[in-house]
Amino acid sequence: MTRIDAHHHTWRPVSASRTVADTGPRRRAHHWLDKPDMAPLRRDFTLVDLAREAAAVGIDRTILVQVLPETDETAEFLTLAARTDLVAGVVGWADLTSSRLSDTLSALRAAPGGELLVGIRHLVQSEPDPDWLTRPDVHRGLRTVATAGLTYDLLTLPHQLPAAIATARALPELTFVLDHLSKPPIARGELQPWASLIRQLAAQPNVFCKLSGMVTEAEWDHWNASTLRPYADVVLDAFGPERVMFGSDWPVCLLAASYEEVVAATEELTGGLAEAERSEIFGGTATRAYRLRREDL
């Protein structure tokens, strides 16, 4: 079985120290890293770094996910992905509200590594309007994503789930992947209303979910698999293993856990499932949701 990490990032922030021979991908401003508690992430994280971590725990392929709302970053990620056997696909960014979205997607696919573009994501969690996903111009853009044969990653907070549910119902032709369980309040130990909303979203057959991002929603210094289990169990029960996939959220996860610890926690949380079901979570689901070519895995 090819084991897939369906969610990670890479970056080279402008605030990181430079050397005389500073080569590699372009440095970009990551203002979200300016917060004091983000200091551990305020350095370079590259695919070379991840390859070592992944190999140590038996992860074979990955999905590289956008960080910034910039098509230039997406184009660069595609180029990086084409140079390594590690990355099986890229979830990039494009302006869903643009009337030229179709042209943008075509240009990305024509660029180096463009065949590795498997999805699009927008930082919906940062939108002040809880109903942003239901806007007509956003739905028009999402239909364009569907027409292009791409998947759409949902990055939402719990209060934005009603809009996500309505959008998934309105666009059955589009495959959605929910990132980080929609960031439930694990640190507070609260399940409702998040759990009820997750079950409503899971009732839409065109929605998948990533078992990712949980450790950073828990108390960073006081979590274990038992802390995460109530939330993982809701997702596994609602979606079923055939619509759930593992994602590390590396390097963001390093705020609370090492890459090895995240993988180990997910293996513990899914340890009671049948081997075939665990195979779905650690590879099969991502392969289907992102339409990965099996001959490339």
C-alpha positions in Angstrom: 0.0 0.0 0.0 1.2 3.5 -0.9 0.9 5.6 2.3 -0.2 9.2 1.6 0.0 12.3 3.7 -2.8 14.3 2.2 -2.0 17.7 3.8 1.3 19.5 4.3 2.9 22.8 3.4 6.3 24.3 2.6 7.6 27.8 2.9 10.6 30.2 3.0 9.6 33.3 4.9 11.3 36.6 4.4 11.9 36.9 8.1 14.1 33.8 8.1 17.9 34.3 8.2 19.6 34.5 4.9 23.0 33.3 3.8 25.2 34.7 1.1 24.3 31.8 -1.2 20.6 32.0 -0.5 19.2 29.9 -3.3 15.9 28.0 -3.8 12.3 29.1 -4.0 11.4 32.7 -3.7 11.1 34.0 -0.1 7.6 35.4 0.7 6.0 37.4 3.4 4.0 35.2 5.8 2.4 37.8 8.1 0.5 35.1 10.0 3.9 34.0 11.3 4.5 37.3 13.0 2.4 36.3 16.1 4.6 35.5 19.1 3.4 31.9 19.4 4.3 31.2 15.8 8.0 31.7 16.4 8.9 28.0 16.0 7.5 28.1 12.5 9.4 31.3 11.5 12.1 29.5 9.4 12.5 27.6 6.2 10.6 24.3 5.8 11.4 22.5 2.6 10.4 19.3 0.8 13.9 18.0 1.6 13.1 18.4 5.3 9.7 16.7 4.9 11.2 13.8 2.9 13.3 12.8 5.8 10.4 12.9 8.3 8.1 11.0 5.9 10.6 8.3 5.1 11.2 7.6 8.8 7.5 6.7 9.4 6.7 5.0 6.1 4.9 7.8 4.3 5.5 7.4 0.5 3.7 10.3 -1.2 2.1 13.6 -0.2 -0.3 16.4 -1.2 1.3 19.8 -1.0 -1.3 22.5 0.0 -1.2 26.3 -0.6 -0.4 28.6 2.2 -0.8 32.1 0.7 -3.5 33.5 -1.6 -1.1 33.9 -4.5 -1.2 32.1 -7.8 2.6 32.7 -8.1 3.0 30.5 -5.0 0.9 27.8 -6.6 3.0 27.9 -9.8 6.1 27.6 -7.7 4.7 24.6 -5.8 3.9 22.9 -9.0 7.5 23.3 -10.2 8.8 22.0 -6.9 6.4 19.0 -7.0 7.6 18.1 -10.5 11.2 17.8 -9.2 10.5 15.2 -6.5 8.9 11.8 -6.3 7.5 12.7 -2.9 4.6 15.0 -4.0 1.7 13.3 -5.8 -0.4 16.4 -6.1 -0.8 20.1 -5.3 -3.8 21.9 -3.9 -3.2 25.5 -5.1 -4.9 28.9 -4.8 -6.8 30.8 -7.4 -9.3 33.7 -7.1 -12.7 32.0 -7.1 -14.5 35.3 -7.7 -12.5 36.2 -10.8 -14.2 36.2 -14.2 -10.9 34.9 -15.5 -10.7 31.9 -13.2 -10.9 29.4 -16.1 -8.0 31.1 -17.8 -6.0 31.1 -14.5 -6.5 27.3 -14.1 -5.6 26.6 -17.7 -2.4 28.7 -17.3 -1.4 26.8 -14.1 -2.0 23.5 -15.8 0.1 24.6 -18.8 3.0 25.6 -16.5 5.8 23.3 -15.4 4.4 20.6 -13.2 0.8 21.6 -14.1 -0.3 18.0 -14.4 0.1 17.8 -10.6 -2.6 20.4 -9.9 -5.3 18.4 -8.2 -7.3 21.0 -6.3 -7.9 24.6 -5.2 -8.3 26.1 -1.7 -9.2 29.5 -0.3 -8.6 30.6 3.2 -12.4 30.7 4.0 -11.6 30.7 7.7 -10.3 34.3 7.3 -13.4 35.6 5.7 -15.5 37.8 8.0 -18.7 36.8 6.3 -19.8 33.4 7.7 -21.8 32.9 4.5 -19.0 33.7 2.1 -19.1 30.3 0.5 -22.7 30.8 -0.5 -22.1 34.0 -2.5 -23.1 33.7 -6.2 -19.7 34.7 -7.5 -18.1 32.1 -5.3 -20.5 29.4 -6.5 -19.7 30.4 -10.1 -16.0 29.9 -9.4 -16.6 26.6 -7.7 -18.5 25.4 -10.7 -15.5 26.4 -12.8 -13.3 24.3 -10.5 -15.6 21.3 -11.0 -15.6 21.8 -14.8 -11.8 21.7 -14.7 -11.9 18.3 -12.9 -10.3 19.6 -9.8 -11.2 19.1 -6.1 -12.0 21.9 -3.7 -10.5 22.0 -0.2 -12.7 23.5 2.5 -10.8 25.4 5.1 -13.5 26.5 7.5 -14.2 27.2 11.2 -17.2 25.6 12.9 -19.5 28.6 12.5 -18.9 28.5 8.8 -20.1 24.9 8.4 -23.7 25.8 7.6 -22.5 27.7 4.5 -20.3 24.7 3.6 -23.2 22.3 3.9 -25.4 24.5 1.7 -22.7 24.8 -0.9 -22.0 21.1 -1.0 -25.7 20.5 -1.5 -25.9 23.1 -4.2 -22.9 21.8 -6.1 -23.1 18.0 -6.2 -20.8 17.9 -9.3 -17.9 19.2 -7.2 -15.8 17.1 -4.9 -15.1 18.8 -1.6 -12.4 17.9 1.0 -12.8 19.3 4.5 -9.5 20.3 6.1 -8.7 19.8 9.8 -12.2 18.6 10.7 -13.2 22.3 10.4 -11.1 23.1 13.5 -13.3 21.9 16.4 -12.8 23.3 19.9 -10.7 20.4 21.1 -8.9 22.5 23.7 -12.2 23.3 25.4 -13.5 19.7 25.1 -16.7 20.8 23.3 -18.4 18.6 20.7 -21.6 20.5 20.0 -22.7 22.1 17.8 -19.7 21.1 15.7 -20.5 17.3 15.8 -24.1 17.8 14.5 -22.9 20.1 11.7 -20.2 17.6 10.7 -22.8 14.9 10.4 -24.9 17.2 8.2 -21.9 17.9 6.0 -21.0 14.2 5.8 -24.6 13.5 4.6 -23.5 15.0 1.3 -21.8 12.2 -0.7 -19.5 14.6 -2.5 -17.6 15.6 0.7 -14.5 14.0 2.1 -12.7 14.9 5.3 -9.0 15.0 6.4 -8.1 13.6 9.7 -5.6 16.5 10.2 -4.9 19.6 12.2 -6.2 18.1 15.5 -3.1 18.5 17.6 -3.0 22.3 17.1 -6.6 22.6 18.1 -5.9 20.8 21.3 -3.8 22.2 24.2 -0.3 22.2 22.6 1.5 20.9 25.7 -1.3 18.7 27.1 -2.8 16.4 24.5 -2.8 12.7 23.7 -4.7 10.3 21.5 -7.5 10.1 24.1 -7.9 13.9 23.9 -8.4 13.7 20.1 -10.5 10.5 20.0 -14.0 12.0 20.5 -13.5 14.2 17.5 -11.9 11.6 15.3 -14.7 9.2 16.2 -17.3 11.6 15.1 -15.6 12.0 11.7 -15.0 8.3 11.2 -18.6 7.5 12.1 -20.1 10.3 10.0 -17.9 9.9 6.8 -16.8 6.3 7.1 -13.1 5.4 6.4 -13.7 5.5 2.7 -14.2 9.3 2.9 -11.5 10.1 5.5 -7.8 10.6 4.8 -4.8 11.2 6.9 -3.0 14.6 6.8 -0.1 15.7 8.9 -0.5 19.5 8.5 3.3 19.7 8.7 5.0 22.0 9.6 2.1 23.7 11.5 1.8 20.5 13.5 5.2 21.2 15.0 3.6 23.7 17.4 2.2 20.8 19.3 3.8 17.6 18.0 6.5 16.1 15.8 5.7 14.5 12.5 6.3 11.1 14.0 3.9 11.9 16.9 1.1 13.0 14.5 1.4 9.8 12.5 1.5 7.7 15.6 -1.6 9.4 17.0 -3.5 8.8 13.8 -2.5 5.2 13.8 -3.7 4.8 17.4 -7.0 6.6 16.6 -7.6 4.2 13.7 -6.1 1.1 15.3 -9.5 -0.5 15.9 -10.5 -0.4 12.2 -9.9 -3.3 9.8 -6.7 -3.3 7.8 -8.6 -2.4 4.6 -10.2 0.6 6.3 -6.9 1.9 7.6 -5.6 1.5 4.0 -8.3 3.8 2.9 -7.4 6.5 5.4 -3.7 6.3 4.7 -3.9 6.2 0.9 -7.0 5.0 -0.8 -9.3 7.9 0.1 -6.8 10.6 -1.0 -6.2 8.7 -4.3 -9.9 8.8 -5.1 -10.7 12.3 -3.8 -7.8 13.9 -5.7 -8.0 11.6 -8.7 -4.4 10.6 -8.4 -3.2 8.3 -11.1 -2.5 5.0 -9.5 0.3 4.2 -11.9 2.2 7.2 -10.4 1.8 6.0 -6.8 
